[in-house]
Amino acid sequence: MNCSRVDFSGHALRRMFERSVTVDEVQAVIELGEIVASYPDDLPYPSSLMLGMVAGRPIHVVAAHELITGACYVITAYEPTEALWEAGFKTRKTT
């Protein structure tokens, strides 16, 4: 995702801390990760679920992208688990 700047919601920072996900890891996913799902109708800005491998660890980042300014707003970040995600962490398992 091409971002002019990256901002973190309070929720994102709390959840990142609880999940031992760092700001640097999130920024690496935003810069180099792959978009695995897009949510173009999200408000106030369209958002995406991104996947990146950071030091061998899969990280999911959900971020909204303000198209006019290019700013990205991190909503949450976490390490996906095989219990909830198919191999490769790109598709959520169905129950």
Gaussian input, Z-matrix of N, CA and C with variables (Angstrom, degrees):
# hf/3-21g

backbone

0 1
 N
 C     1     B1
 C     2     B2     1     A1
 N     3     B3     2     A2     1     D1
 C     4     B4     3     A3     2     D2
 C     5     B5     4     A4     3     D3
 N     6     B6     5     A5     4     D4
 C     7     B7     6     A6     5     D5
 C     8     B8     7     A7     6     D6
 N     9     B9     8     A8     7     D7
 C    10    B10     9     A9     8     D8
 C    11    B11    10    A10     9     D9
 N    12    B12    11    A11    10    D10
 C    13    B13    12    A12    11    D11
 C    14    B14    13    A13    12    D12
 N    15    B15    14    A14    13    D13
 C    16    B16    15    A15    14    D14
 C    17    B17    16    A16    15    D15
 N    18    B18    17    A17    16    D16
 C    19    B19    18    A18    17    D17
 C    20    B20    19    A19    18    D18
 N    21    B21    20    A20    19    D19
 C    22    B22    21    A21    20    D20
 C    23    B23    22    A22    21    D21
 N    24    B24    23    A23    22    D22
 C    25    B25    24    A24    23    D23
 C    26    B26    25    A25    24    D24
 N    27    B27    26    A26    25    D25
 C    28    B28    27    A27    26    D26
 C    29    B29    28    A28    27    D27
 N    30    B30    29    A29    28    D28
 C    31    B31    30    A30    29    D29
 C    32    B32    31    A31    30    D30
 N    33    B33    32    A32    31    D31
 C    34    B34    33    A33    32    D32
 C    35    B35    34    A34    33    D33
 N    36    B36    35    A35    34    D34
 C    37    B37    36    A36    35    D35
 C    38    B38    37    A37    36    D36
 N    39    B39    38    A38    37    D37
 C    40    B40    39    A39    38    D38
 C    41    B41    40    A40    39    D39
 N    42    B42    41    A41    40    D40
 C    43    B43    42    A42    41    D41
 C    44    B44    43    A43    42    D42
 N    45    B45    44    A44    43    D43
 C    46    B46    45    A45    44    D44
 C    47    B47    46    A46    45    D45
 N    48    B48    47    A47    46    D46
 C    49    B49    48    A48    47    D47
 C    50    B50    49    A49    48    D48
 N    51    B51    50    A50    49    D49
 C    52    B52    51    A51    50    D50
 C    53    B53    52    A52    51    D51
 N    54    B54    53    A53    52    D52
 C    55    B55    54    A54    53    D53
 C    56    B56    55    A55    54    D54
 N    57    B57    56    A56    55    D55
 C    58    B58    57    A57    56    D56
 C    59    B59    58    A58    57    D57
 N    60    B60    59    A59    58    D58
 C    61    B61    60    A60    59    D59
 C    62    B62    61    A61    60    D60
 N    63    B63    62    A62    61    D61
 C    64    B64    63    A63    62    D62
 C    65    B65    64    A64    63    D63
 N    66    B66    65    A65    64    D64
 C    67    B67    66    A66    65    D65
 C    68    B68    67    A67    66    D66
 N    69    B69    68    A68    67    D67
 C    70    B70    69    A69    68    D68
 C    71    B71    70    A70    69    D69
 N    72    B72    71    A71    70    D70
 C    73    B73    72    A72    71    D71
 C    74    B74    73    A73    72    D72
 N    75    B75    74    A74    73    D73
 C    76    B76    75    A75    74    D74
 C    77    B77    76    A76    75    D75
 N    78    B78    77    A77    76    D76
 C    79    B79    78    A78    77    D77
 C    80    B80    79    A79    78    D78
 N    81    B81    80    A80    79    D79
 C    82    B82    81    A81    80    D80
 C    83    B83    82    A82    81    D81
 N    84    B84    83    A83    82    D82
 C    85    B85    84    A84    83    D83
 C    86    B86    85    A85    84    D84
 N    87    B87    86    A86    85    D85
 C    88    B88    87    A87    86    D86
 C    89    B89    88    A88    87    D87
 N    90    B90    89    A89    88    D88
 C    91    B91    90    A90    89    D89
 C    92    B92    91    A91    90    D90
 N    93    B93    92    A92    91    D91
 C    94    B94    93    A93    92    D92
 C    95    B95    94    A94    93    D93
 N    96    B96    95    A95    94    D94
 C    97    B97    96    A96    95    D95
 C    98    B98    97    A97    96    D96
 N    99    B99    98    A98    97    D97
 C   100   B100    99    A99    98    D98
 C   101   B101   100   A100    99    D99
 N   102   B102   101   A101   100   D100
 C   103   B103   102   A102   101   D101
 C   104   B104   103   A103   102   D102
 N   105   B105   104   A104   103   D103
 C   106   B106   105   A105   104   D104
 C   107   B107   106   A106   105   D105
 N   108   B108   107   A107   106   D106
 C   109   B109   108   A108   107   D107
 C   110   B110   109   A109   108   D108
 N   111   B111   110   A110   109   D109
 C   112   B112   111   A111   110   D110
 C   113   B113   112   A112   111   D111
 N   114   B114   113   A113   112   D112
 C   115   B115   114   A114   113   D113
 C   116   B116   115   A115   114   D114
 N   117   B117   116   A116   115   D115
 C   118   B118   117   A117   116   D116
 C   119   B119   118   A118   117   D117
 N   120   B120   119   A119   118   D118
 C   121   B121   120   A120   119   D119
 C   122   B122   121   A121   120   D120
 N   123   B123   122   A122   121   D121
 C   124   B124   123   A123   122   D122
 C   125   B125   124   A124   123   D123
 N   126   B126   125   A125   124   D124
 C   127   B127   126   A126   125   D125
 C   128   B128   127   A127   126   D126
 N   129   B129   128   A128   127   D127
 C   130   B130   129   A129   128   D128
 C   131   B131   130   A130   129   D129
 N   132   B132   131   A131   130   D130
 C   133   B133   132   A132   131   D131
 C   134   B134   133   A133   132   D132
 N   135   B135   134   A134   133   D133
 C   136   B136   135   A135   134   D134
 C   137   B137   136   A136   135   D135
 N   138   B138   137   A137   136   D136
 C   139   B139   138   A138   137   D137
 C   140   B140   139   A139   138   D138
 N   141   B141   140   A140   139   D139
 C   142   B142   141   A141   140   D140
 C   143   B143   142   A142   141   D141
 N   144   B144   143   A143   142   D142
 C   145   B145   144   A144   143   D143
 C   146   B146   145   A145   144   D144
 N   147   B147   146   A146   145   D145
 C   148   B148   147   A147   146   D146
 C   149   B149   148   A148   147   D147
 N   150   B150   149   A149   148   D148
 C   151   B151   150   A150   149   D149
 C   152   B152   151   A151   150   D150
 N   153   B153   152   A152   151   D151
 C   154   B154   153   A153   152   D152
 C   155   B155   154   A154   153   D153
 N   156   B156   155   A155   154   D154
 C   157   B157   156   A156   155   D155
 C   158   B158   157   A157   156   D156
 N   159   B159   158   A158   157   D157
 C   160   B160   159   A159   158   D158
 C   161   B161   160   A160   159   D159
 N   162   B162   161   A161   160   D160
 C   163   B163   162   A162   161   D161
 C   164   B164   163   A163   162   D162
 N   165   B165   164   A164   163   D163
 C   166   B166   165   A165   164   D164
 C   167   B167   166   A166   165   D165
 N   168   B168   167   A167   166   D166
 C   169   B169   168   A168   167   D167
 C   170   B170   169   A169   168   D168
 N   171   B171   170   A170   169   D169
 C   172   B172   171   A171   170   D170
 C   173   B173   172   A172   171   D171
 N   174   B174   173   A173   172   D172
 C   175   B175   174   A174   173   D173
 C   176   B176   175   A175   174   D174
 N   177   B177   176   A176   175   D175
 C   178   B178   177   A177   176   D176
 C   179   B179   178   A178   177   D177
 N   180   B180   179   A179   178   D178
 C   181   B181   180   A180   179   D179
 C   182   B182   181   A181   180   D180
 N   183   B183   182   A182   181   D181
 C   184   B184   183   A183   182   D182
 C   185   B185   184   A184   183   D183
 N   186   B186   185   A185   184   D184
 C   187   B187   186   A186   185   D185
 C   188   B188   187   A187   186   D186
 N   189   B189   188   A188   187   D187
 C   190   B190   189   A189   188   D188
 C   191   B191   190   A190   189   D189
 N   192   B192   191   A191   190   D190
 C   193   B193   192   A192   191   D191
 C   194   B194   193   A193   192   D192
 N   195   B195   194   A194   193   D193
 C   196   B196   195   A195   194   D194
 C   197   B197   196   A196   195   D195
 N   198   B198   197   A197   196   D196
 C   199   B199   198   A198   197   D197
 C   200   B200   199   A199   198   D198
 N   201   B201   200   A200   199   D199
 C   202   B202   201   A201   200   D200
 C   203   B203   202   A202   201   D201
 N   204   B204   203   A203   202   D202
 C   205   B205   204   A204   203   D203
 C   206   B206   205   A205   204   D204
 N   207   B207   206   A206   205   D205
 C   208   B208   207   A207   206   D206
 C   209   B209   208   A208   207   D207
 N   210   B210   209   A209   208   D208
 C   211   B211   210   A210   209   D209
 C   212   B212   211   A211   210   D210
 N   213   B213   212   A212   211   D211
 C   214   B214   213   A213   212   D212
 C   215   B215   214   A214   213   D213
 N   216   B216   215   A215   214   D214
 C   217   B217   216   A216   215   D215
 C   218   B218   217   A217   216   D216
 N   219   B219   218   A218   217   D217
 C   220   B220   219   A219   218   D218
 C   221   B221   220   A220   219   D219
 N   222   B222   221   A221   220   D220
 C   223   B223   222   A222   221   D221
 C   224   B224   223   A223   222   D222
 N   225   B225   224   A224   223   D223
 C   226   B226   225   A225   224   D224
 C   227   B227   226   A226   225   D225
 N   228   B228   227   A227   226   D226
 C   229   B229   228   A228   227   D227
 C   230   B230   229   A229   228   D228
 N   231   B231   230   A230   229   D229
 C   232   B232   231   A231   230   D230
 C   233   B233   232   A232   231   D231
 N   234   B234   233   A233   232   D232
 C   235   B235   234   A234   233   D233
 C   236   B236   235   A235   234   D234
 N   237   B237   236   A236   235   D235
 C   238   B238   237   A237   236   D236
 C   239   B239   238   A238   237   D237
 N   240   B240   239   A239   238   D238
 C   241   B241   240   A240   239   D239
 C   242   B242   241   A241   240   D240
 N   243   B243   242   A242   241   D241
 C   244   B244   243   A243   242   D242
 C   245   B245   244   A244   243   D243
 N   246   B246   245   A245   244   D244
 C   247   B247   246   A246   245   D245
 C   248   B248   247   A247   246   D246
 N   249   B249   248   A248   247   D247
 C   250   B250   249   A249   248   D248
 C   251   B251   250   A250   249   D249
 N   252   B252   251   A251   250   D250
 C   253   B253   252   A252   251   D251
 C   254   B254   253   A253   252   D252
 N   255   B255   254   A254   253   D253
 C   256   B256   255   A255   254   D254
 C   257   B257   256   A256   255   D255
 N   258   B258   257   A257   256   D256
 C   259   B259   258   A258   257   D257
 C   260   B260   259   A259   258   D258
 N   261   B261   260   A260   259   D259
 C   262   B262   261   A261   260   D260
 C   263   B263   262   A262   261   D261
 N   264   B264   263   A263   262   D262
 C   265   B265   264   A264   263   D263
 C   266   B266   265   A265   264   D264
 N   267   B267   266   A266   265   D265
 C   268   B268   267   A267   266   D266
 C   269   B269   268   A268   267   D267
 N   270   B270   269   A269   268   D268
 C   271   B271   270   A270   269   D269
 C   272   B272   271   A271   270   D270
 N   273   B273   272   A272   271   D271
 C   274   B274   273   A273   272   D272
 C   275   B275   274   A274   273   D273
 N   276   B276   275   A275   274   D274
 C   277   B277   276   A276   275   D275
 C   278   B278   277   A277   276   D276
 N   279   B279   278   A278   277   D277
 C   280   B280   279   A279   278   D278
 C   281   B281   280   A280   279   D279
 N   282   B282   281   A281   280   D280
 C   283   B283   282   A282   281   D281
 C   284   B284   283   A283   282   D282

   B1=1.4545
   B2=1.5217
   B3=1.2865
   B4=1.4596
   B5=1.5255
   B6=1.3314
   B7=1.4668
   B8=1.5202
   B9=1.3239
   B10=1.4556
   B11=1.5324
   B12=1.3215
   B13=1.4663
   B14=1.5235
   B15=1.3350
   B16=1.4561
   B17=1.5219
   B18=1.3349
   B19=1.4609
   B20=1.5266
   B21=1.3307
   B22=1.4521
   B23=1.5198
   B24=1.3286
   B25=1.4571
   B26=1.5197
   B27=1.3196
   B28=1.4636
   B29=1.5211
   B30=1.3368
   B31=1.4632
   B32=1.5259
   B33=1.3311
   B34=1.4627
   B35=1.5208
   B36=1.3104
   B37=1.4635
   B38=1.5242
   B39=1.3437
   B40=1.4666
   B41=1.5227
   B42=1.3326
   B43=1.4605
   B44=1.5258
   B45=1.3194
   B46=1.4611
   B47=1.5199
   B48=1.3256
   B49=1.4546
   B50=1.5250
   B51=1.3390
   B52=1.4674
   B53=1.5288
   B54=1.3281
   B55=1.4631
   B56=1.5338
   B57=1.3049
   B58=1.4756
   B59=1.5271
   B60=1.3289
   B61=1.4677
   B62=1.5237
   B63=1.3253
   B64=1.4625
   B65=1.5308
   B66=1.3168
   B67=1.4616
   B68=1.5259
   B69=1.3298
   B70=1.4679
   B71=1.5266
   B72=1.3288
   B73=1.4678
   B74=1.5239
   B75=1.3217
   B76=1.4622
   B77=1.5232
   B78=1.3075
   B79=1.4571
   B80=1.5228
   B81=1.3349
   B82=1.4668
   B83=1.5251
   B84=1.3329
   B85=1.4623
   B86=1.5256
   B87=1.3131
   B88=1.4642
   B89=1.5233
   B90=1.3154
   B91=1.4703
   B92=1.5257
   B93=1.3337
   B94=1.4626
   B95=1.5237
   B96=1.3229
   B97=1.4563
   B98=1.5155
   B99=1.3136
   B100=1.4618
   B101=1.5224
   B102=1.3179
   B103=1.4571
   B104=1.5225
   B105=1.3410
   B106=1.4601
   B107=1.5210
   B108=1.3275
   B109=1.4671
   B110=1.5247
   B111=1.3171
   B112=1.4637
   B113=1.5147
   B114=1.3185
   B115=1.4579
   B116=1.5308
   B117=1.3373
   B118=1.4640
   B119=1.5265
   B120=1.3262
   B121=1.4574
   B122=1.5217
   B123=1.3435
   B124=1.4626
   B125=1.5198
   B126=1.3259
   B127=1.4588
   B128=1.5278
   B129=1.2992
   B130=1.4562
   B131=1.5303
   B132=1.3545
   B133=1.4644
   B134=1.5279
   B135=1.3223
   B136=1.4668
   B137=1.5275
   B138=1.3360
   B139=1.4604
   B140=1.5185
   B141=1.3236
   B142=1.4586
   B143=1.5117
   B144=1.3339
   B145=1.4551
   B146=1.5162
   B147=1.3223
   B148=1.4596
   B149=1.5190
   B150=1.3189
   B151=1.4551
   B152=1.5104
   B153=1.2995
   B154=1.4535
   B155=1.5155
   B156=1.3118
   B157=1.4611
   B158=1.5299
   B159=1.3131
   B160=1.4577
   B161=1.5249
   B162=1.3193
   B163=1.4692
   B164=1.5254
   B165=1.3337
   B166=1.4514
   B167=1.5155
   B168=1.3167
   B169=1.4670
   B170=1.5258
   B171=1.3522
   B172=1.4594
   B173=1.5274
   B174=1.3188
   B175=1.4673
   B176=1.5241
   B177=1.3249
   B178=1.4672
   B179=1.5269
   B180=1.3122
   B181=1.4603
   B182=1.5204
   B183=1.3235
   B184=1.4608
   B185=1.5224
   B186=1.3310
   B187=1.4615
   B188=1.5258
   B189=1.3233
   B190=1.4589
   B191=1.5178
   B192=1.3239
   B193=1.4583
   B194=1.5206
   B195=1.3267
   B196=1.4639
   B197=1.5287
   B198=1.3068
   B199=1.4592
   B200=1.5262
   B201=1.3110
   B202=1.4707
   B203=1.5277
   B204=1.3334
   B205=1.4672
   B206=1.5297
   B207=1.3126
   B208=1.4588
   B209=1.5176
   B210=1.3280
   B211=1.4643
   B212=1.5227
   B213=1.3346
   B214=1.4609
   B215=1.5230
   B216=1.3253
   B217=1.4530
   B218=1.5192
   B219=1.3174
   B220=1.4568
   B221=1.5204
   B222=1.3277
   B223=1.4574
   B224=1.5193
   B225=1.3330
   B226=1.4574
   B227=1.5167
   B228=1.3226
   B229=1.4560
   B230=1.5199
   B231=1.3306
   B232=1.4602
   B233=1.5249
   B234=1.3238
   B235=1.4523
   B236=1.5286
   B237=1.3365
   B238=1.4700
   B239=1.5325
   B240=1.3270
   B241=1.4584
   B242=1.5225
   B243=1.3109
   B244=1.4593
   B245=1.5211
   B246=1.3250
   B247=1.4567
   B248=1.5270
   B249=1.3346
   B250=1.4658
   B251=1.5154
   B252=1.3389
   B253=1.4644
   B254=1.5222
   B255=1.3297
   B256=1.4597
   B257=1.5295
   B258=1.3226
   B259=1.4637
   B260=1.5255
   B261=1.3021
   B262=1.4620
   B263=1.5183
   B264=1.3483
   B265=1.4798
   B266=1.5253
   B267=1.3472
   B268=1.4524
   B269=1.5188
   B270=1.3365
   B271=1.4660
   B272=1.5222
   B273=1.3422
   B274=1.4609
   B275=1.5263
   B276=1.3172
   B277=1.4541
   B278=1.5168
   B279=1.3213
   B280=1.4555
   B281=1.5182
   B282=1.3183
   B283=1.4701
   B284=1.4961
   A1=107.10
   A2=116.28
   A3=121.77
   A4=109.33
   A5=116.60
   A6=121.60
   A7=110.67
   A8=115.55
   A9=120.05
   A10=110.64
   A11=115.83
   A12=122.26
   A13=107.60
   A14=116.05
   A15=121.83
   A16=108.14
   A17=116.02
   A18=122.39
   A19=108.26
   A20=116.00
   A21=122.11
   A22=110.10
   A23=117.04
   A24=119.86
   A25=109.02
   A26=116.14
   A27=119.88
   A28=110.65
   A29=116.16
   A30=120.91
   A31=110.23
   A32=116.57
   A33=120.26
   A34=110.88
   A35=117.83
   A36=120.90
   A37=111.94
   A38=117.04
   A39=120.25
   A40=110.96
   A41=116.18
   A42=120.45
   A43=111.00
   A44=117.57
   A45=120.40
   A46=110.62
   A47=116.88
   A48=121.05
   A49=110.62
   A50=116.95
   A51=121.72
   A52=111.62
   A53=116.81
   A54=122.22
   A55=112.81
   A56=117.26
   A57=122.56
   A58=111.99
   A59=115.43
   A60=122.24
   A61=106.72
   A62=117.17
   A63=120.35
   A64=112.07
   A65=114.79
   A66=121.44
   A67=109.98
   A68=116.89
   A69=120.54
   A70=111.60
   A71=117.50
   A72=120.51
   A73=110.81
   A74=116.45
   A75=120.46
   A76=110.16
   A77=117.39
   A78=120.01
   A79=111.50
   A80=117.49
   A81=120.59
   A82=110.84
   A83=117.33
   A84=120.69
   A85=110.32
   A86=117.73
   A87=120.68
   A88=110.50
   A89=117.32
   A90=121.00
   A91=112.91
   A92=117.66
   A93=120.41
   A94=114.50
   A95=116.94
   A96=120.40
   A97=113.32
   A98=114.06
   A99=123.31
   A100=109.69
   A101=116.56
   A102=120.37
   A103=107.22
   A104=116.75
   A105=120.67
   A106=112.39
   A107=117.37
   A108=121.47
   A109=108.34
   A110=115.36
   A111=121.30
   A112=109.08
   A113=114.99
   A114=122.44
   A115=108.22
   A116=116.88
   A117=121.00
   A118=114.55
   A119=117.89
   A120=120.74
   A121=113.62
   A122=117.58
   A123=120.11
   A124=109.78
   A125=115.64
   A126=122.07
   A127=109.18
   A128=119.64
   A129=125.97
   A130=114.17
   A131=117.58
   A132=120.28
   A133=109.17
   A134=116.86
   A135=118.88
   A136=109.67
   A137=116.00
   A138=119.21
   A139=110.74
   A140=114.56
   A141=121.84
   A142=109.69
   A143=114.57
   A144=122.20
   A145=106.41
   A146=116.37
   A147=121.69
   A148=109.75
   A149=115.31
   A150=122.73
   A151=108.78
   A152=115.65
   A153=120.85
   A154=109.86
   A155=115.19
   A156=120.82
   A157=107.02
   A158=116.23
   A159=121.77
   A160=107.17
   A161=115.89
   A162=121.91
   A163=110.54
   A164=116.27
   A165=121.93
   A166=115.01
   A167=117.03
   A168=122.60
   A169=109.58
   A170=118.38
   A171=119.27
   A172=110.00
   A173=115.86
   A174=121.49
   A175=108.06
   A176=116.47
   A177=122.46
   A178=107.85
   A179=115.73
   A180=122.21
   A181=107.63
   A182=116.20
   A183=121.48
   A184=106.28
   A185=115.40
   A186=119.81
   A187=109.83
   A188=114.75
   A189=121.92
   A190=108.06
   A191=115.65
   A192=120.79
   A193=109.36
   A194=115.72
   A195=121.19
   A196=107.46
   A197=116.57
   A198=121.01
   A199=113.48
   A200=118.46
   A201=120.84
   A202=111.44
   A203=117.13
   A204=119.88
   A205=112.31
   A206=117.38
   A207=121.05
   A208=113.65
   A209=117.37
   A210=120.59
   A211=110.56
   A212=115.70
   A213=122.43
   A214=108.42
   A215=115.23
   A216=122.09
   A217=108.89
   A218=116.82
   A219=121.35
   A220=108.55
   A221=115.28
   A222=122.27
   A223=110.32
   A224=116.64
   A225=121.48
   A226=109.57
   A227=115.73
   A228=122.12
   A229=107.96
   A230=115.71
   A231=120.09
   A232=110.14
   A233=115.02
   A234=121.38
   A235=107.44
   A236=118.03
   A237=119.47
   A238=110.58
   A239=115.99
   A240=120.65
   A241=110.50
   A242=115.01
   A243=120.36
   A244=111.57
   A245=117.80
   A246=121.04
   A247=111.25
   A248=116.97
   A249=121.24
   A250=114.47
   A251=117.27
   A252=121.56
   A253=111.13
   A254=115.69
   A255=121.10
   A256=109.07
   A257=116.79
   A258=121.55
   A259=109.13
   A260=116.98
   A261=121.89
   A262=112.99
   A263=117.65
   A264=124.15
   A265=114.73
   A266=117.65
   A267=120.84
   A268=113.26
   A269=116.55
   A270=121.53
   A271=109.63
   A272=115.25
   A273=119.92
   A274=109.05
   A275=115.42
   A276=119.80
   A277=110.14
   A278=116.04
   A279=120.54
   A280=108.40
   A281=115.58
   A282=119.04
   A283=111.48
   D1=134.34
   D2=-178.58
   D3=-92.57
   D4=107.31
   D5=-175.82
   D6=-117.98
   D7=135.48
   D8=174.97
   D9=-76.11
   D10=-28.51
   D11=174.60
   D12=-158.90
   D13=160.80
   D14=-180.00
   D15=-122.98
   D16=124.51
   D17=176.48
   D18=-116.28
   D19=149.58
   D20=-178.25
   D21=-116.52
   D22=130.03
   D23=173.84
   D24=-71.09
   D25=159.41
   D26=175.75
   D27=-59.46
   D28=-40.10
   D29=177.71
   D30=-58.67
   D31=-46.69
   D32=-178.98
   D33=-59.98
   D34=-46.39
   D35=-178.80
   D36=-62.98
   D37=-41.09
   D38=177.83
   D39=-62.69
   D40=-47.49
   D41=-177.92
   D42=-67.45
   D43=-38.42
   D44=176.91
   D45=-60.64
   D46=-44.34
   D47=178.56
   D48=-60.86
   D49=-46.63
   D50=179.69
   D51=-61.11
   D52=-31.62
   D53=-173.84
   D54=-101.92
   D55=5.65
   D56=179.86
   D57=56.92
   D58=44.08
   D59=174.64
   D60=-109.11
   D61=127.77
   D62=-175.27
   D63=-93.81
   D64=161.67
   D65=175.23
   D66=-58.85
   D67=-42.02
   D68=179.25
   D69=-61.91
   D70=-39.64
   D71=177.91
   D72=-63.87
   D73=-43.32
   D74=179.60
   D75=-63.64
   D76=-44.39
   D77=179.69
   D78=-63.35
   D79=-36.31
   D80=176.95
   D81=-63.63
   D82=-41.33
   D83=178.26
   D84=-65.11
   D85=-42.64
   D86=179.47
   D87=-62.90
   D88=-40.97
   D89=-177.39
   D90=-76.00
   D91=-39.30
   D92=-169.54
   D93=-120.97
   D94=-9.11
   D95=-175.22
   D96=-75.64
   D97=176.38
   D98=-177.89
   D99=-109.22
   D100=135.83
   D101=174.55
   D102=-77.41
   D103=121.48
   D104=-179.23
   D105=-106.29
   D106=-13.83
   D107=174.81
   D108=-155.69
   D109=141.11
   D110=177.96
   D111=-119.18
   D112=142.79
   D113=179.58
   D114=-126.35
   D115=75.08
   D116=-172.77
   D117=-65.84
   D118=-19.13
   D119=-178.21
   D120=-94.51
   D121=0.67
   D122=177.67
   D123=-62.29
   D124=147.44
   D125=179.47
   D126=-120.82
   D127=146.37
   D128=6.01
   D129=-81.73
   D130=-10.00
   D131=-179.73
   D132=-134.01
   D133=151.67
   D134=175.03
   D135=-61.45
   D136=147.98
   D137=-178.92
   D138=-129.28
   D139=169.79
   D140=-178.80
   D141=-143.09
   D142=151.62
   D143=168.79
   D144=-100.94
   D145=122.79
   D146=-179.07
   D147=-114.25
   D148=148.92
   D149=176.54
   D150=-123.58
   D151=132.83
   D152=174.30
   D153=-142.72
   D154=152.22
   D155=174.57
   D156=-102.78
   D157=121.60
   D158=-178.97
   D159=-121.84
   D160=112.81
   D161=-177.35
   D162=53.26
   D163=40.82
   D164=177.89
   D165=80.07
   D166=2.10
   D167=-178.04
   D168=-105.86
   D169=126.38
   D170=176.50
   D171=-73.85
   D172=137.08
   D173=177.86
   D174=-132.25
   D175=130.80
   D176=171.29
   D177=-100.73
   D178=137.13
   D179=174.72
   D180=-129.44
   D181=130.39
   D182=171.98
   D183=-106.66
   D184=123.41
   D185=-178.51
   D186=-140.73
   D187=145.21
   D188=173.86
   D189=-96.04
   D190=147.70
   D191=-176.00
   D192=-123.57
   D193=115.73
   D194=176.94
   D195=-81.34
   D196=110.89
   D197=-171.11
   D198=-66.68
   D199=-35.22
   D200=-175.96
   D201=-69.65
   D202=-47.55
   D203=-177.26
   D204=-94.20
   D205=-19.30
   D206=-177.61
   D207=84.05
   D208=3.80
   D209=179.93
   D210=-70.64
   D211=145.20
   D212=175.23
   D213=-114.48
   D214=137.94
   D215=-179.99
   D216=-117.92
   D217=111.75
   D218=-179.10
   D219=-74.65
   D220=125.24
   D221=-179.04
   D222=-94.67
   D223=-43.64
   D224=176.80
   D225=-162.33
   D226=164.01
   D227=177.26
   D228=-151.69
   D229=144.22
   D230=-177.07
   D231=-163.32
   D232=165.27
   D233=173.59
   D234=-93.59
   D235=115.38
   D236=-179.51
   D237=-68.19
   D238=151.37
   D239=-179.93
   D240=-113.33
   D241=153.75
   D242=177.95
   D243=-67.04
   D244=-19.34
   D245=178.02
   D246=-66.90
   D247=-31.26
   D248=-176.77
   D249=-108.50
   D250=-17.23
   D251=-173.17
   D252=-124.35
   D253=144.05
   D254=174.65
   D255=-64.89
   D256=165.53
   D257=176.84
   D258=-53.33
   D259=136.10
   D260=-177.90
   D261=93.18
   D262=-12.24
   D263=174.57
   D264=61.84
   D265=25.02
   D266=179.98
   D267=-101.79
   D268=-18.75
   D269=-176.66
   D270=-130.15
   D271=127.08
   D272=177.45
   D273=-71.63
   D274=138.06
   D275=176.88
   D276=-66.97
   D277=146.14
   D278=175.35
   D279=-94.67
   D280=146.52
   D281=-178.00
   D282=-101.05

